[in-house]
Amino acid sequence: MPKQTSPGQSQGQKTIDTNRLDQVVADARRNRDDRDKGYREQALKLYPWVCGRCGRTFTHTNLRELTVHHRNHNHDDNPTDGSNWELLCLYCHDNEHQRYEEHIAAGGKGPSKEDATVTTHKAFEGLDALLKGRK
């Protein structure tokens, strides 16, 4: 199909291929619909636009910095109820994956419910004695 030129357009100027433009628009709409079916769009519809770790809030202007983290680190586990997702900012998401990599490197086998419930650090140990002036 021949390219169409705008009225008053002289030779040497760029012509506009309206068929190609229509195809680009149709592809963009189809891609948007495909994305809406993806887990990121689903998570953004389910959860408030707030980082689950640091509490930073997001708007349309900075939403690209809000990511979907898979709690069990399995990116193929995408239940539609969002139970394996949490929204994290880029920084907290990177930190979470770094911690996971360090856990695996240290011989861990991956996240488990036992790991989440066992706490070894006692943040307030000895606080009573300090408040009473004793050590």
Stockholm file with secondary structure:
# STOCKHOLM 1.0

chainA/1-135         MPKQTSPGQSQGQKTIDTNRLDQVVADARRNRDDRDKGYREQALKLYPWVCGRCGRTFTHTNLRELTVHHRNHNHDDNPTDGSNWELLCLYCHDNEHQRYEEHIAAGGKGPSKEDATVTTHKAFEGLDALLKGRK
#=GR chainA/1-135 SS CCCBCCTTCCTTSCCBCHHHHHHHHHHHHHHHHHHHHSHHHHHHHHSCSBCTTTCCBCCTTTGGGEEEEETTSCTTCCCTTCTTEEEEEHHHHHHHHHHHHHHHHTTCCSCCHHHHHCCCCCTTTTHHHHHTTCC
#=GC SS_cons         CCCBCCTTCCTTSCCBCHHHHHHHHHHHHHHHHHHHHSHHHHHHHHSCSBCTTTCCBCCTTTGGGEEEEETTSCTTCCCTTCTTEEEEEHHHHHHHHHHHHHHHHTTCCSCCHHHHHCCCCCTTTTHHHHHTTCC
//
